[in-house]
């Protein structure tokens, strides 16, 4: 179908040096020369995406323990493999036949696949963020297991298909007037039937709204994760500074089994012992433990209190506890059971007792750090896993922003894509498909931050090269 009237939305303008062009093949050849850098870049993306994401599937799927994060990483890599195997070659074809695209059906199918993979990756990243949030911020709540992740893929695939179905309507062959009388071309864009309507603009706005909503959700989740991680790091720094053992009720060390633990804590602030009780109802045993800031602050003297005993900085403010009880308290023990209930109050250690406690705590820290290296390794692994998830999400968001901006500006007539040529045409085609960066960047992120992945890839490479 050839338009009988040239409109600004259908004209494919040619530069002045194209005045000798007389056929659509020559027009396509001239444009193809301009797009050679774009085609080469997409070819590099194709090779890296297929090889890199296949390695991710192999290592995380077959060489590592089957956990929630590893399964989600494999699912994300499968979407990227599909993008690299199907969508990138199609976009290379679109660039090669820039004004001679042969089939409307293939345009619809491959744009559907492209949208499906992008939507699936987006929902998978959201599930990764939810899993990290529950593990770090809600460690005592029910957690996701591998069976939950596998079941969650059903709604993810359903939503991805539903979002992608309109691609069959908004993509197809578009007739192009080359500005040469009687010479028309075809490209893979918005079909002529709806090209002049508001439908393509509405579709792209809805897609951008979905993208923006999920981006906000991801930002909120990772904000909470970052805040909790920083809080834990501050606590760990204070424990290291004051040479004290880890708090038993630290959120980062909690497990679901910890909910049944009964304990009482005792903390010394400004050398004043504050004893508070936190026992569960119905628990048969309780004890008092020494808090983090107990023995590293300077002693203070209350001028209103008078005492003749040089061993104490201040006498107890009441007779609720006798000095002999405090002296006989075995402060070297992590958990001490007093003979009677002690109400909250402010009490003081002797200098000898304070030195004894500090020495005991130092030994406890050294013993704990040397006897439990697996716990520290697990914490570092958890933090690195969170960093990997955050970077993958950040790259995904940044890679899609140029695409959505150009799409909205294109259909709102703020940019005229058919009038571009030269470097402008090449840059437009690169940024219009900027989301391909997301498909090829993830293997590099895993290779830099996950030592197990990089070591497995290195082992596989040595095995292949030795055989050859």
Helices and strands as residue ranges (DSSP letters): G 16-18, H 24-34, H 36-58, I 59-63, H 68-82, I 83-87, H 88-96, H 104-137, H 146-165, H 167-170, E 172-177, E 184-189, H 192-195, H 199-241, G 251-253, G 256-260, E 263-269, E 272-278, E 288-290, H 323-327, H 351-371, H 373-411, G 417-419, H 423-432, H 436-449, H 451-467
